[in-house]
């Protein structure tokens, strides 16, 4: 009985090991083929859905009609040793500047690249145009959008991110031609429900709307409770258009120069505020570089 048990527990021989290895390899290969096939089928639809949601969000933030046009500007960083070059892909030109923002050269964007929906394809064309090989220190570094209504610029939307209480908070910040804030929309976060997650609520995110550049640049977060009357006015924005809301509440906006923190979530409140200030400052600097090529 003991000899029989030892025989049953004996390790597989080389032939059995080879058969097991081949079986596992074929199983993994089949699984990879199936996953790759479904990824190939679903990825374009996923990209289209994300872009459709972004377009709808931008239209809402800038109060655009369905007939409006939205253009994307992408930014890249290319390190050549100790030298940094910055590239901007605008709808009609690839602009290359040095670290200080001084122009180096421009290149016309082919029509097929300008019309390309896939960000990966755009990034690949810019990398190739910049002469950055696979091992080059070349990175995508953010984007903003231009809303065009009836042939005129209606505003801009900057995609930004800021470190929150847990992970990164991603947002869209709408900006007017004078670099004032038109609105804020949080598009991704992992803050705690009922606490930091309140950054998505009107009473918090609308505190930035309608403020001039100088007001945002000097804004801070305070822990004082949000006054009920001010909260009610903040929650009206969304049911009212921005221009009407600002006209009606300009005195209230100016009377509340600071951001009231979410109760119990000062870290999340400060994170969003710092992100908004940083995005607005950076956008103003970058617009001075690329505005001639838009």
JOQUIJO-V976025 format. One record per pair of residues at least 12 apart in sequence whose ideal C-beta (glycine too) atoms are under 7 Angstrom apart, sorted by the first residue. I is the first residue (numbers start at 1). GAP is how many residues later the second one is. D is the distance in whole Angstrom. If there is no record, write none. Layout:
I/GAP/D
I/GAP/D
This chain:
47/70/7
47/71/6
51/66/7
55/15/6
57/115/6
57/128/6
57/130/7
58/12/6
58/87/5
58/89/6
58/99/5
58/114/7
61/96/6
61/111/6
61/113/4
61/121/6
61/122/5
61/124/6
62/85/4
62/92/5
62/93/4
62/95/7
62/112/6
62/120/7
63/178/6
63/179/6
64/83/5
64/85/6
64/90/6
65/84/7
68/79/6
68/80/6
68/81/5
68/86/7
69/79/4
70/75/5
70/77/6
71/20/5
71/74/7
71/75/4
71/77/7
72/71/6
72/73/6
73/15/6
73/16/7
73/17/5
73/70/6
73/71/5
73/73/7
73/217/6
74/15/4
74/48/6
74/66/7
74/69/5
75/13/6
75/66/5
75/67/5
75/68/6
76/50/6
76/62/7
76/63/7
76/64/6
76/65/6
77/62/5
77/64/5
78/52/5
78/54/6
78/60/5
79/58/4
84/15/4
85/13/6
85/19/7
86/13/7
87/39/6
87/43/6
88/201/7
88/202/5
89/20/7
89/33/6
89/37/5
90/200/6
90/203/5
90/204/6
91/23/6
92/16/7
92/17/6
92/22/7
92/201/7
93/13/5
93/14/7
93/15/6
93/16/6
93/200/4
94/12/7
94/13/4
94/15/6
94/32/6
94/35/6
95/195/6
95/198/5
97/192/6
101/188/5
106/187/7
107/22/6
113/12/5
123/17/6
142/17/6
143/16/5
144/12/6
144/13/6
144/14/4
144/15/7
144/139/6
145/12/4
146/148/6
153/24/7
155/19/6
155/20/6
155/21/5
155/27/6
156/19/5
157/15/5
157/16/7
157/17/5
158/15/5
158/17/6
158/121/5
158/125/5
159/13/6
160/13/6
160/115/5
160/119/4
161/114/7
162/109/5
162/110/6
162/112/6
162/113/3
163/108/6
164/25/6
164/27/6
164/32/6
164/104/6
164/107/5
165/26/6
165/27/7
165/31/5
165/102/5
165/103/5
166/24/5
166/25/6
167/23/5
169/17/6
169/20/5
169/30/7
169/102/6
169/103/6
169/106/7
170/17/5
170/18/4
171/13/6
171/14/6
171/15/5
171/16/6
171/104/7
172/13/5
172/15/6
173/103/6
173/106/5
173/107/7
175/105/7
175/108/6
178/35/7
179/34/4
179/101/7
179/105/5
180/31/6
180/32/5
180/33/6
181/27/5
181/28/6
181/30/5
181/35/6
181/99/7
182/27/7
182/60/6
183/26/5
183/59/7
184/21/5
184/24/5
184/25/7
184/92/7
186/13/5
186/14/5
186/19/7
191/77/5
195/67/7
195/69/5
195/70/4
196/66/7
196/69/4
196/72/3
198/64/5
198/67/6
199/63/7
199/69/6
199/73/5
202/32/6
202/33/5
202/35/7
202/36/6
203/23/6
203/28/5
203/31/5
203/32/6
204/58/6
206/28/4
206/31/5
207/27/6
207/52/5
207/53/7
208/68/6
209/28/6
209/33/6
210/32/7
210/35/7
210/36/4
210/43/5
211/42/6
213/67/7
213/71/7
215/42/7
216/60/6
216/61/6
216/64/5
217/60/6
217/64/7
219/38/7
219/39/6
219/40/6
219/54/6
219/58/7
220/38/5
221/37/7
221/38/5
221/40/5
221/45/7
221/48/5
221/49/5
221/52/5
222/36/5
222/38/6
222/39/7
223/38/5
223/43/6
224/36/6
226/34/4
230/22/6
230/26/6
233/16/5
233/19/6
259/14/5
